[in-house]
Protein backbone atom coordinates (compact mmCIF):
# COMPACT_ATOMS: atom_id res chain seq x y z
CA UNK A 1 0.00 0.00 0.00
CA UNK A 2 1.39 3.42 -0.92
CA UNK A 3 0.84 6.59 1.07
CA UNK A 4 -0.69 9.75 -0.34
CA UNK A 5 2.80 11.22 -0.76
CA UNK A 6 4.35 8.34 -2.67
CA UNK A 7 4.13 8.54 -6.41
CA UNK A 8 6.29 7.03 -9.09
CA UNK A 9 8.57 9.84 -10.26
CA UNK A 10 11.45 10.27 -12.61
CA UNK A 11 14.78 10.82 -10.87
CA UNK A 12 15.93 14.35 -11.67
CA UNK A 13 19.21 16.18 -11.18
CA UNK A 14 20.13 19.83 -10.81
CA UNK A 15 23.80 19.20 -11.69
CA UNK A 16 25.54 16.33 -13.45
CA UNK A 17 29.13 15.30 -14.21
CA UNK A 18 29.80 12.90 -17.08
CA UNK A 19 33.11 11.31 -18.09
CA UNK A 20 33.73 9.73 -21.46
CA UNK A 21 36.47 9.26 -24.06
CA UNK A 22 38.40 12.42 -24.84
CA UNK A 23 37.92 11.83 -28.57
CA UNK A 24 34.24 12.79 -28.14
CA UNK A 25 35.33 16.41 -27.95
CA UNK A 26 35.32 16.94 -31.69
CA UNK A 27 36.28 20.60 -31.94
CA UNK A 28 36.88 23.66 -29.78
CA UNK A 29 35.45 26.97 -30.99
CA UNK A 30 36.75 29.23 -28.21
CA UNK A 31 40.12 29.32 -26.51
CA UNK A 32 40.33 26.61 -23.85
CA UNK A 33 42.71 27.00 -20.91
CA UNK A 34 45.69 24.67 -21.00
CA UNK A 35 46.98 22.49 -18.16
CA UNK A 36 50.66 21.59 -17.91
CA UNK A 37 52.58 19.07 -15.83
CA UNK A 38 54.28 20.95 -12.99
CA UNK A 39 57.69 19.30 -13.41
CA UNK A 40 58.03 18.41 -17.07
CA UNK A 41 56.04 21.32 -18.49
CA UNK A 42 54.24 18.89 -20.80
CA UNK A 43 50.68 19.83 -21.83
CA UNK A 44 48.38 17.39 -20.02
CA UNK A 45 44.95 18.79 -20.82
CA UNK A 46 42.62 21.62 -21.67
CA UNK A 47 39.49 22.99 -20.04
CA UNK A 48 36.72 25.55 -20.39
CA UNK A 49 34.79 27.02 -17.47
CA UNK A 50 31.78 29.30 -17.86
CA UNK A 51 32.73 31.03 -14.60
CA UNK A 52 35.09 33.17 -16.67
CA UNK A 53 32.56 33.76 -19.48
CA UNK A 54 29.98 36.53 -19.04
CA UNK A 55 28.02 35.22 -22.05
CA UNK A 56 27.10 31.93 -20.32
CA UNK A 57 24.81 32.58 -17.32
CA UNK A 58 25.07 29.07 -15.85
CA UNK A 59 27.71 26.57 -14.79
CA UNK A 60 29.39 24.61 -17.57
CA UNK A 61 32.75 22.86 -17.33
CA UNK A 62 34.37 20.98 -20.21
CA UNK A 63 37.79 19.38 -19.70
CA UNK A 64 40.06 16.95 -21.47
CA UNK A 65 42.80 14.98 -19.74
CA UNK A 66 45.32 13.68 -22.24
CA UNK A 67 46.91 11.47 -19.57
CA UNK A 68 43.65 9.76 -18.57
CA UNK A 69 42.19 10.13 -22.07
CA UNK A 70 38.93 11.43 -20.62
CA UNK A 71 36.44 14.13 -21.47
CA UNK A 72 34.67 15.59 -18.45
CA UNK A 73 31.42 17.50 -18.84
CA UNK A 74 29.81 19.14 -15.84
CA UNK A 75 26.76 21.37 -16.07
CA UNK A 76 23.64 22.50 -14.28
CA UNK A 77 20.05 22.06 -15.40
CA UNK A 78 20.02 25.70 -16.49
CA UNK A 79 21.56 24.43 -19.72
CA UNK A 80 17.96 23.48 -20.59
CA UNK A 81 17.09 27.19 -20.79
CA UNK A 82 13.28 27.63 -20.66
CA UNK A 83 12.89 23.92 -19.88
CA UNK A 84 15.03 24.38 -16.75
CA UNK A 85 12.15 23.40 -14.38
CA UNK A 86 12.13 19.93 -16.01
CA UNK A 87 15.65 19.40 -14.60
CA UNK A 88 18.14 16.85 -15.93
CA UNK A 89 16.75 13.33 -16.37
CA UNK A 90 16.88 10.43 -18.78
CA UNK A 91 14.30 12.35 -20.84
CA UNK A 92 16.29 15.61 -21.03
CA UNK A 93 19.96 14.54 -21.03
CA UNK A 94 20.23 14.45 -24.83
CA UNK A 95 18.81 17.97 -25.04
CA UNK A 96 21.38 19.14 -22.47
CA UNK A 97 24.26 17.81 -24.56
CA UNK A 98 22.76 19.21 -27.77
CA UNK A 99 22.47 22.62 -26.08
CA UNK A 100 26.18 22.48 -25.24
CA UNK A 101 26.90 22.13 -28.96
CA UNK A 102 24.65 25.11 -29.71
CA UNK A 103 26.65 27.42 -27.41
CA UNK A 104 29.47 27.63 -29.99
CA UNK A 105 32.08 26.76 -27.38
CA UNK A 106 32.85 23.28 -28.68
CA UNK A 107 31.42 20.37 -30.63
CA UNK A 108 30.84 17.11 -28.77
CA UNK A 109 29.69 13.73 -30.07
CA UNK A 110 26.32 13.58 -28.28
CA UNK A 111 25.37 10.02 -29.29
CA UNK A 112 28.76 8.54 -28.35
CA UNK A 113 28.71 10.28 -24.97
CA UNK A 114 25.20 8.96 -24.31
CA UNK A 115 26.25 5.44 -25.34
CA UNK A 116 29.64 5.23 -23.63
CA UNK A 117 29.80 7.98 -21.01
CA UNK A 118 29.64 7.38 -17.27
CA UNK A 119 27.88 9.61 -14.76
CA UNK A 120 30.36 10.27 -11.97
CA UNK A 121 28.53 12.85 -9.86
CA UNK A 122 25.02 14.32 -9.57
CA UNK A 123 22.96 16.57 -7.34
CA UNK A 124 19.67 14.71 -7.01
CA UNK A 125 16.61 16.89 -6.65
CA UNK A 126 13.40 15.63 -5.23
CA UNK A 127 10.74 18.13 -4.32
CA UNK A 128 8.16 16.73 -1.94
CA UNK A 129 4.71 18.24 -1.97
CA UNK A 130 3.61 18.34 1.66
CA UNK A 131 1.52 20.60 3.84
CA UNK A 132 4.05 22.42 6.00
CA UNK A 133 2.67 22.16 9.54
CA UNK A 134 4.32 22.72 12.92
CA UNK A 135 4.38 18.94 13.47
CA UNK A 136 6.18 18.40 10.16
CA UNK A 137 8.74 21.10 11.06
CA UNK A 138 9.39 19.31 14.39
CA UNK A 139 9.97 16.04 12.51
CA UNK A 140 12.33 17.75 10.05
CA UNK A 141 14.25 19.30 12.97
CA UNK A 142 14.58 15.91 14.63
CA UNK A 143 15.97 14.37 11.43
CA UNK A 144 18.70 16.97 11.02
CA UNK A 145 21.53 15.89 13.35
CA UNK A 146 22.43 19.33 14.70
CA UNK A 147 19.59 21.57 13.60
CA UNK A 148 21.14 24.68 15.21
CA UNK A 149 23.83 24.53 12.53
CA UNK A 150 21.20 25.06 9.83
CA UNK A 151 19.28 28.15 8.78
CA UNK A 152 15.63 27.51 7.98
CA UNK A 153 13.78 29.64 5.45
CA UNK A 154 10.00 29.28 5.19
CA UNK A 155 7.90 30.38 2.24
CA UNK A 156 4.38 31.10 3.57
CA UNK A 157 3.78 27.44 4.44
CA UNK A 158 4.46 26.56 0.79
CA UNK A 159 8.12 25.61 1.00
CA UNK A 160 11.18 25.28 3.17
CA UNK A 161 14.89 25.42 2.51
CA UNK A 162 17.59 24.72 5.04
CA UNK A 163 21.21 25.61 4.55
CA UNK A 164 24.25 25.21 6.73
CA UNK A 165 24.94 28.26 8.88
CA UNK A 166 28.29 29.96 8.37
CA UNK A 167 30.78 29.66 11.19
CA UNK A 168 31.37 32.70 13.34
CA UNK A 169 34.78 34.36 12.87
CA UNK A 170 35.49 33.80 16.57
CA UNK A 171 37.70 31.14 18.15
CA UNK A 172 37.24 30.08 21.76
CA UNK A 173 40.53 30.22 23.68
CA UNK A 174 40.78 29.73 27.43
CA UNK A 175 37.03 30.27 27.75
CA UNK A 176 37.34 33.74 26.19
CA UNK A 177 36.08 34.84 22.82
CA UNK A 178 38.97 36.15 20.74
CA UNK A 179 38.36 37.55 17.24
CA UNK A 180 39.82 35.21 14.65
CA UNK A 181 42.25 36.48 12.07
CA UNK A 182 40.64 36.31 8.65
CA UNK A 183 43.05 36.55 5.77
CA UNK A 184 41.88 37.59 2.36
CA UNK A 185 43.99 37.23 -0.72
Number of C-alpha atoms within 10 A of each C-alpha: 4 6 6 7 9 10 8 6 7 11 12 21 19 19 20 20 18 19 21 21 18 19 15 19 21 10 14 13 10 10 11 17 11 13 17 12 10 9 6 7 9 10 14 16 21 17 17 21 16 16 13 8 12 8 9 13 11 16 16 21 16 22 22 26 17 15 9 11 15 20 24 22 24 19 23 21 24 20 24 20 11 8 13 14 11 15 23 30 17 12 12 16 17 15 16 22 21 17 14 20 16 11 13 12 17 18 18 21 15 19 13 13 21 15 9 11 19 14 14 11 13 17 13 15 13 12 8 9 10 12 10 15 11 10 9 12 13 10 11 12 15 11 10 12 10 9 15 11 14 16 12 15 11 11 9 8 11 11 14 12 10 13 10 11 12 9 8 8 10 13 14 10 9 7 7 9 10 12 12 11 9 7 5 4 2
